Amino acid sequence: MIAPDMTTAIARLRELADDARVIVPFTGAGISTECGIPDFRSPGGIWTKMRPIDFSDFLASQEARDESWRRRFAMEESFGGAKPGRGHQALASLYRKGKSPGVVTQNIDNLHQASGIASEHVVELHGNTTYATCLDCATRYELPWVRQFFEASGRAPSCPSCGGHIKTGTISFGQAMPEAAMRRAEELTRSADLFIAIGSSLVVWPAAGFPLMAKRNGARLVIINREPTDFDDIADLVARHDIGAVLEPFISKPN
Ligand SMILES: [Zn+2]
C-alpha cells in the first residue's frame, strides 16, 4: 500500500509498530540529509562530480592516499558538526523501549550512535568515516591526529606502530564488504517481524537483498523514501514523504 498522504502513512506505521515485537530499521543517506550530510550518490552528489578513489589505488599510491585524506578533511564541515535528525531520534526511541534490537545502516556518519544506540547495536555496512584505522594492524586513530600530521606534512600518515596505511573506517569502492557486519545484518533482518527501510534507494548491493530477505522470512515491510524503489510492490506500507516528518511522532524522551 502506498500511503496517499502523510497522516495515513503515520497512522499505518503506528499500527504496524504497535503490532511488532522486533522492529529492524535499515537506513540510507535519506535519513541524514536533514542533518546536513550530503547524499554522495544522488544526482549532483559528490560522487557524480568527483571520481571516487578506488581501494586498489589507495593501496598502490601515496598520491591517492593524500587525495583521499584531502577530500575527507574538506567534508569535515558536514560530518564534524552533524547532529542526529528526527529519524535518528525516532529509531533511538524504539531502541530504548526495547522494540528494536538495533539498526542496519549504509551510512558512515555515526549519527545512529550519536542518537543513543549503542555502537555494538549499529551494524555499519559501509563502515564509519568519523575515525581511522590502520589497514594492517587495525589500530584505531582519531581524525584530529591524522589531520595534524596531514597539515604539517601534506601527506597521509602511515601507522606509527607497523607502517601500514591509515584509512578512514569506511568501506571504499573495490574494498571487500565487512563480513562480520554482513553476518550481523542478516541475523538482525531474520529476527525482524517489522523491517523498515528508510532513506535508501535499495539499489546498491547488498542493500537490495535485505528487504526481500525480511519479507521472505515473514516480516512486514515498510519503505520510507522520497523516491520509488524496486520493492514498493511487495511492501506493506510505502511512504514517499519527508523522512523526518513521518518519524517525528515516534520520538519519545529518554526517561
Ligand atoms: Zn598498523
Residues whose N, C-alpha, C, O or C-beta is under 5 A from the ligand:
A	BS01	ZN	C134 D136 C137 A138 T139 C159 S161 C162 G163 G164
